[in-house]
Amino acid sequence: MRRNSCWVMACILCTAIGSQAATPRAFTYSIVARDPATGEMGVAVQSHWFSVGSIVTWAEAGVGAIATQSFVEPAYGYKGLELMRGGMSAPDALKKLLAADAQREVRQVAFIDAQGRVDAFTGKLDIAAAGHQLGAQFSAQANMMENGRVWPAMAAAFQNTKGDLADRLLAALEAAQSAGGDIRGKQSAAILIVKAKSTGKPWAGADRLFDLRVEDHSAPLKELKRLIRLQRAYAHANHGDELVSEKKIDEALKEYAAARQLAPEILELPFWEAVTLTVVGRWAEAEPIFTRVFAKEPFWADLVPRLPAAGQLPDDKALVAKIVALRPKK
């Protein structure tokens, strides 16, 4: 009898473990939130698991944001957004999907919609320390943590941090790590933030303000913070290009300057700023920028002769030669 009982119990455990192992494991901490001032929505996450952002983070402009973790069922992301897109509130959408999930007790999921309605679920079989905390238009959740202070620390940091949604989400992740974080350590992180309303052209990427992932890194939050800074810089540069096309040159140059200040190590940004200044006839401002860029990365001068044929510089051989001559002599 004892042998038979043990065999039956082993079969039960194998079945349970097998059903869990069929889904990705993302033991982690995350936060979903909406910025009431802008309507932007987002989700941020860190974990000791490779490429956590590829399975945990879901968001759609004008619809909502979702984190699905622990023993991950990605369908919560896909189907949750579909339900909210159809008009269902975040709490109702989450309840509907949980009711249909026979393995819900190994899940941890959080939903927020475009109206700021939010709900979360932590299954009874999530690995401790595990829990979540709901707040005004946000939810912080974690499992397999060093201790139970992690998600309250995230909530407090999000509520008390000034800045835009990216700043506040990042502060929550940093607070989680400071409170103990994932008991296994850290490996990957991600942030996904979408606009309050869709542009109607999601394929162009304009609906996503931030979509950044650190797949594997010894300090993923530090790297994520660096990527956020670069994303801000390139956003300024892209806006500058738009303003140039609208003949708003002074406004465009302010955007280029902001990009350069945010990411001084990226010399391509001032290079194109100098090209724009040259095109609009402001050579006195362009010359020192070209000189600084070429001094650090001379290969940019090799690109200059190719630009007139692409319509990026006037077809003026003397002008091209003048720019190239700014490259340091070998």
N, C-alpha and C positions, 0 to 999 in steps of 0.2 A: 504493500500500500504506500509506504513512504517513497519507494522508487517511482511508482506511478504518479504520485502527487507532485514530486519534483519535476518529472518529465512534462507533466501538464503545465506546470508553472513556467518551465523553460520555454515551452511552445508559445505561451501567452506573451512572455517577454520578448521573444524573437519577433513575433508578429507586430507588437507595438513598436519595437525598435526599427524593424524593417519599414514600417509605414512612415516613420519619421525620417529615416535615412533617405527615403525616396525624394525628399524635398531638400533644397539647399539649407545649410546651417548658417545663420547670421546672428550669433549671440552678440548683442551690441547695445549701444544707447543711441537714441535719436530724439529729434524734436520736430513736430509739425506746427506751423503757425501761420497766421495772417496778420499783416500790418493794417490796422484800421485806418491809418492816415492815407495810405496809397492803394489799399486793396490787394497788394501783392501777397502771394502765398508761397510757402516754401517748406522744404524738409532738409535737415542736415543730420549726418550720422558719422560715427566712428566705431571701429571694431578691430579685434584681432582676428580678422578673416580677410582673405584676399578679395579685392574688388567688391567691397560691400555695397558701393553705390549702384552697381549694376543690377542688384536684386531688391534692395530695400526702398529706394527713393522713387516716388511717382508723383507727378504733378501736371496739371493742365490749366492754362490760362482761362480765367472765367469759370472754372469748374471746382478745383480743389487740390489738396495735396494729401499724400498717403505715405505712411511708413509701415512696411510689413516685414517682421523680423522673427527672431527665435528660430524655430523650424519653419522656414519661409514657405508660404504659399503665394507665388506671384500673382495668382488670379485675384487676390484682394486688391492689388494695384489696378490691374486692367479692368476688372468688373466694377470695382468701387468707383472709378472715374466715369465709367459708362452709366452707372446708376445715378450719380450726382449730375452728370450732363443731362440726364433725362428729367431732372427736377427733384430727385429725392434728396433729403437732407443727409448730412454726413452721419449723424447718429443712426438714422433709419437704414441707411445703406450698409453701415457696419453690422447692425443687428441682423439684417437680412442675410448677409454673407456668412456670419457666424452660425446662424441657425442651420445653414446647409452644409456646414463643415463638420464632419464626424471627428476630425482631429483638432478641433478648435482649442483644446486644453494645452496644446504645445505651441500655440501661436501667441504672438504679441503684435497688435495692430493699432494704428491710430489714424483717424480720418478728420479732415477739416474741409469745410466747403467755402464757397465764395461769399457766403453771408457770415462767416466766422463761427458757424455752429461746429462743435467739435466733440469727439468721443474717442475712447480708447478701450482696449481690452488686453488683460494680461492673464494668460491661461494658468490653471492650477498646476500644470506640469512643467511650466517654464523653470529653468534652472536658477536657483537663488544666487545672489539676491536679485529679485525681480519685482517690478512694480511700475506704476505710472502716476503722474499727477496732472490733472486738468486745471487750466486757468482760463483767463479771459482771452479767447481766440488763440489758444495754444494747448499742446499736450506734450509733456516730456515723458519718455518711457525707456526702460532699460531692463536687461536680463543678464545673468551670469556676471554680476558686478562684484567688486571687492566688498561692498557693503551697501546698506540701504540708504545711505545719504546721497547717493549719486543723482537720482532723479529729482529730489527736492532741491539740490544745489543747482541743477539745470534750470528748474522753474524760477528760482530766485534770481539767477543771473539774467535770464531772459527778461524778467519783469523790471529789473533795476538798471539794465544797460541802455544808454542813449545811442542813437544812430539809426541807420536804416535796418531793414530786415536781415541783410547779410551780416551786419555787425552783431546783431542781437543773437542770431542763430549760432554764430561762431563763438560768442561769449558763453552760450549755454554748453557747447561742446567742451570748451576749455574748463569750465567749472566742473563738469562731470569728471574730466581727467584729474583735476586737482583734488576732487573728493575721493578718489580711489580708482575710478574707471573700471574697465574690463579687467577681471581677475587674471586673465591671461596676458595682458599687456595691450599693445596697439600695433596696427598694421596698415589699415586703410581708412579713408574718410571720403565724404562727398557732400556736396551742397547743390540743391536744385531750387531755383526761385523763378516763378512765372509771373506775368503781368496780371493785373486785375481783370482785364478784358482781352479777348483774343483779337489779333490783328486780322484774322481770317486767312492768314497765310502761315500756318505753323511750320510748313516745310522750309520756310526761309530762315527759321531760327529766331525771328524777332519776338516771339512770345516768351522766350526763355531769357531772363536777365542774367542768370548764372546757371551753368550746367557743368560743374567741375568735379572731377574724381581723382583721388590719389589712390592708385590701385595697390601699391606696396611700398612702404617707406618706414624708416626707423622712427620718424617724427611726423606722422601724417597730418596732424593739425597745423604744425608749423608750415609744412608744405602747402596745405590747403589755404592758409592765410596768405602765403606768397602768391598763389594762383588767383585768389580773389583780388589782390592788389593789381596784378597784371590784367585781369578782366576789366577792372575799372579803367585802367590806362587805355586799353584798346577800345573800350566803349567811347571814351573821349575822342580818340583818333578817328573812329568810324563816324562819329557825329560831325567831326571837323570836315571829313570828306563830303558828307551830305550838305553841309553849309557852303562848301566851295561850289558844289554843283548848283546851288541857289544864288551864287554870286555874293554871298555874305562873308566876305573875306576876313574882316576884322573879328567877327564872331568865330570863324573857323580857326583862326590863329590862336585864339584864347583856348579853344579845345585842344589844339595840338600842344600848346604849352602845358596844359594840365596833364596831358598824357605823358609828356616828357618828364615832368616833375614826379609823377607817380612811379615811373619805371625808368630811371636814368640809365640803367644797365642795358636797355633795349635800344641800340643805336639805329635801328630801322625807323623808329618813330621820328626822331629829329631829321633823319635823311629825307623822308617824304615831306616833312614840314619845310625843309629848305627847297625842295623841288617846287612845292606850291608857291613859296615866296618868289622864286625865280620866274615862274610862269606869270605871276601877276605884276612883275616888274619891280620887285622889292629886293634887288640884288644886294644892297648894303646890309640887309638883315640876313639874307641867305648865305652870304660868303663865310661869315664866322662859324655858322652851323656846319656847313660842308667841311670846313677846315678841321673842326673838332671831330667829326665823324671819321673822316679819312685818316686822321692821326691815330685813331684807335683801331679802325678796321678798314685798311686801304682798299679792300676788294670792292667796297661800295663805289669807288671811282670807276671801276671796270664796268659797272652797270650803266653808267650815265650815257655812253654813246648809243646804247640800245633804246633809250627812252623816246627820242623823237619819232622813230618809226611806229611806236605804239601810241603816239599822241599824248605822251606824258611830259614832253618838253618841246619848245619851238624847234623847228627844223633849221637850226642856225649853227653851222659848224664852228664858228668863232666862239659862240656861247658855250658850246659843249667843250671845246678845248680849254676855255677859261676855267670851267668847273673842274675838269680832269687835272689841270695844272696845280690844283690845290692839294693834290695827293703828295705826301712826303716823298722826297727823292730817295731812291734806293742807294 
